[in-house]
Amino acid sequence: MNDATNPNSPGQSGLQRLRRLPINATLLAPLLALLILFVLSSFASEYFLNARNITNVLRQVSYTGIIAIGMTFVIIAGGIDLSVGSMVALVGVLLLYVVNAIADPIQAVLLGMLAAVVAGSLFGLFNGLLVTRGRMAAFVVTLATMSIFRSLALYLTDAGEVTTRNPLFSSIGGGYLFGIPIPVWAFFGLALAAHVLLAHTPFGRHVCAVGANSQVARYSGIRVERVVLSTFIIAGICVGLSAIMLSSRLNSVSPSDAGYFYELDAIAAVVIGGTALSGGRGSVWGTVIGALILGIINNMLNLTGVSPYLQGLVKGAVILLAVLLQYRRTG
Amino acid sequence: MTITRVLKQAALATALAGTSLAAIADDYHIGVTVPSADHGWTAGLLWWAQRATEDLAEKYDDVTFTVLSASSGTAQVSDVEDLMIRDIDALVILPHNPATLQQVISEAYESGIYTVVVDRELEEPSQDVFLAGDNPGLGEVAARYMAEELGGEGDILVLEGPSIPINTQRVEAFNAVMADYPGINILDSQTTDWNPQQALSVTEDLLGSNSQVDAIWAGDDDVLIAALRAVEENERDDVQLIVGGGGSQRVIEMIRDDHPVVRGTVTYPPNMIASAIALAVHGVKGEQLGNMYHGVPSRVILAADLITADNVEDFYEPDAAY
C-alpha cells in the first residue's frame, strides 16, 4: 500500500491527490468497475438495493470469496490451485461425518469445524508437497488432486447427499450477527487477516518475491519451498472455512455438487481483483472486490430476468471488461 | 419518478436482453427454477418451462413468470433467494439435489410462497404440491414391454443411471418384473450416469464381453441413442431391441419411422415442468382443477406411458428440445 506518501505540497495535481488516498492504482480499476456495476444494477432492478438482497448477495459471494482469498496467496506466489472446488466437497463430507458421529450437539459442531480446517490444511499440505518436493507444476498437481478429491467424496458417500440432524449446525452458515449473515463476517474477517498477512508481514513480502522471481528470492535468502508450501496450506484452510459455511448454510453436502466450478469463480475473482496470473503482485482487497463483482453480476441477471441461456455470455463479457479496464488503468 | 422509470428501462434495454419487466402491474408473479441443460432431458426441461410460461402468460394477463436455470445445487439456492427478493407468489422448482435445496425451499414455503416441487422429493416435505413422473412405473412398463417383445426369452443388458434414488427405483422395479420371466437372463447391469459418451464406451465394453445379446434396456433415451451407435458400429445383428426411457423427440421420430431396433420407449416427460407451472397458476389463485370438488392435489404422479408405433403421434412434438 501507499505507506511512503510524500508530504503535502501546494501544487499537487488531481492525480497526485488521488494517489494519496489509501488505495493503490491496481485497486482503483476493480473498485471503479464495482461502483459502475453497483449503480447500473440499482437502476436495472428495483429490488437490487433491498437490504435483504444485499445481505443475500454478500452471503452468496462469501463461499467462493473465502476460497478466492486463499487462491490469491497461491497465485501471487506463482502457483495455481485447481483442486479447491473438489476439496470443498471432500472437506464438507468429512465435516458432516464428524458432526454426525458425536452425540453432544455443541461438541459435534466445534469438533466438526476443527476437523474441516485441519482436513483442509492437510489437503493443502499434500498439494504443496507435490509441488515443492515432487517438483511438478502446480497446474498439473492440482488438476490431478481435483479429480482425486472429488472421487474420494463420491466414493465415501456413494454419490448420495449427506445431511445432519444436528440442531445447531445450520445456525452457523444460516445465522445472522447484528443483521449480517455469519458467512459474511467470516469472509470479511478473513479478508482483513489475510490483508495484514500479505501486506504487512515479512511472509507477505516473501510470497510476492517468490512469485516475482523465485531465483532472485532464493539468492536473497528466502526459503522458497517453504513459502510455496505455506500458500497451498493457506488455500486449504480457506477451503475448510468455506466448506463449514456452505455445508452449514445448506445443512447438507452433495459430493457431486458442492464446490462445483468454485476453482474457476475463485480464479476469476482473483484476476478481476488485479492480481497478476503470472504472480509477483496482487492484493486481498482486490480479490474481495472481484468476488463482489461476480456476485453482483449473477444477482443482477437473476433479478432482471435475463434469458437463462444468455447469462453466461453476460457474465463472461463483464469479466473481460473488468480485466480490460484494469490493464488500461495500470498498464 | 418518470425519469427514473425511463432510465431504468433504457438501462435494461441497452445492457440486457431482458425478458420480463412488466412485473409492476401484475397480480401474480411465479418463479421457476430448473437445473441447467447438462443432458438432453434437462435441456427439454428448460425448453418446456419457457414454452409453458409463454403460453400461460398469453392466456392469463394477471400472471408473470421468471425462469432461471442453475448449473449446480448451490447456484440454485442463490436463484431461489433471488426469486424471493423479487416477491414471487409461487415457486416451481425442480431441485438439483433435494438435500442441498431443502433449507431454502423450506424458507420459501414458510414465508407463504405457493411452492411446487417437481421430480425430486424433499426429505422433509415443504411444499403445496409435489409433482413427478412414475419412476418405478418406468422400470415396470419397460420390463413388461421387453419381456413381451422377446417372447419371454433372451439375454439382456441393463444400462443404469447415476446412483440416485430415482435410478434405484426404476432398476428395482425392472428387475422385479423380470424375476417373473425365468427365460430372461440379465447379463450385466452397469451405470452410464445418463451421459451419452459414457454410455457409448460402457455399451462397447459390454458388447465386447458378451457375444450374444438379444436386447438392451437403456433407461434413458440419450443413452439409447449412444447404445444404438455402439451396436451399429460393432455390427451386432444379434441385438433385436433397445428400449429407452424419457420420451425424447429423436427416439419418438425413430419409432414413428419404424426403426427395426428402436420400437418402444417409456415416458418420463420433461414437460412435467410445464404441468407443474400450470398447476402453480391454479394453486396460487386458489382455483379448482376442472370439475374437481377440491383444490390442487398435494401429490401428482404422471403416468409412465409406453410409446410404440400405435400411439406415437400423440407424443410427437417436432420443435421440442428433447
Chai-1 contact restraints between the chains, C-beta under 6 A:
chainA,res_idxA,chainB,res_idxB,connection_type,confidence,min_distance_angstrom,max_distance_angstrom,comment,restraint_id
A,F43,B,L7,contact,1.0,0.0,6.0,A-B,restraint_1
A,F43,B,K8,contact,1.0,0.0,6.0,A-B,restraint_2
A,F43,B,A11,contact,1.0,0.0,6.0,A-B,restraint_3
A,A44,B,A11,contact,1.0,0.0,6.0,A-B,restraint_4
A,A44,B,L12,contact,1.0,0.0,6.0,A-B,restraint_5
A,Y47,B,I85,contact,1.0,0.0,6.0,A-B,restraint_6
A,Y47,B,R86,contact,1.0,0.0,6.0,A-B,restraint_7
A,N50,B,I85,contact,1.0,0.0,6.0,A-B,restraint_8
A,N53,B,I85,contact,1.0,0.0,6.0,A-B,restraint_9
A,N56,B,E81,contact,1.0,0.0,6.0,A-B,restraint_10
A,Q60,B,S78,contact,1.0,0.0,6.0,A-B,restraint_11
A,D158,B,S163,contact,1.0,0.0,6.0,A-B,restraint_12
A,A159,B,S163,contact,1.0,0.0,6.0,A-B,restraint_13
A,E161,B,N97,contact,1.0,0.0,6.0,A-B,restraint_14
A,E161,B,A99,contact,1.0,0.0,6.0,A-B,restraint_15
A,T163,B,A99,contact,1.0,0.0,6.0,A-B,restraint_16
A,L250,B,T100,contact,1.0,0.0,6.0,A-B,restraint_17
A,L250,B,Q103,contact,1.0,0.0,6.0,A-B,restraint_18
A,N251,B,Q103,contact,1.0,0.0,6.0,A-B,restraint_19
A,S252,B,A99,contact,1.0,0.0,6.0,A-B,restraint_20
A,S252,B,T100,contact,1.0,0.0,6.0,A-B,restraint_21
A,S254,B,G73,contact,1.0,0.0,6.0,A-B,restraint_22
A,S254,B,N97,contact,1.0,0.0,6.0,A-B,restraint_23
A,S254,B,T100,contact,1.0,0.0,6.0,A-B,restraint_24
A,D257,B,S72,contact,1.0,0.0,6.0,A-B,restraint_25
A,D257,B,G73,contact,1.0,0.0,6.0,A-B,restraint_26
A,D257,B,N97,contact,1.0,0.0,6.0,A-B,restraint_27
A,Y260,B,S72,contact,1.0,0.0,6.0,A-B,restraint_28
A,N299,B,D82,contact,1.0,0.0,6.0,A-B,restraint_29
A,N302,B,L68,contact,1.0,0.0,6.0,A-B,restraint_30
A,N302,B,D82,contact,1.0,0.0,6.0,A-B,restraint_31
A,L303,B,D82,contact,1.0,0.0,6.0,A-B,restraint_32
A,T304,B,L16,contact,1.0,0.0,6.0,A-B,restraint_33
A,T304,B,G18,contact,1.0,0.0,6.0,A-B,restraint_34
A,G305,B,G18,contact,1.0,0.0,6.0,A-B,restraint_35
A,G305,B,T19,contact,1.0,0.0,6.0,A-B,restraint_36
A,G305,B,S20,contact,1.0,0.0,6.0,A-B,restraint_37
A,G305,B,T66,contact,1.0,0.0,6.0,A-B,restraint_38
A,V306,B,L16,contact,1.0,0.0,6.0,A-B,restraint_39
A,S307,B,T19,contact,1.0,0.0,6.0,A-B,restraint_40
A,P308,B,L68,contact,1.0,0.0,6.0,A-B,restraint_41
A,P308,B,S69,contact,1.0,0.0,6.0,A-B,restraint_42
A,L310,B,A17,contact,1.0,0.0,6.0,A-B,restraint_43
